[in-house]
Amino acid sequence: MSEASIESDMDVGVALALGAIAVVGAVVLFGHPSQIGKAWGFGAAFLFALCSVVAVQVYD
């Protein structure tokens, strides 16, 4: 019998989920009419993009 290990794709899944939220933040950044809404969109896009990269590094 051969021993086989199954790799987890959790890093890809978490990175894609956080990346999707970052895209929503970028849409808010470009679509919100007020300056404070644009700032919140930028903050969300930046934070979730950063968390996406960290998730790939942690689960790798």
Beta strands, then each sheet from edge to edge (+ up, - down):
end
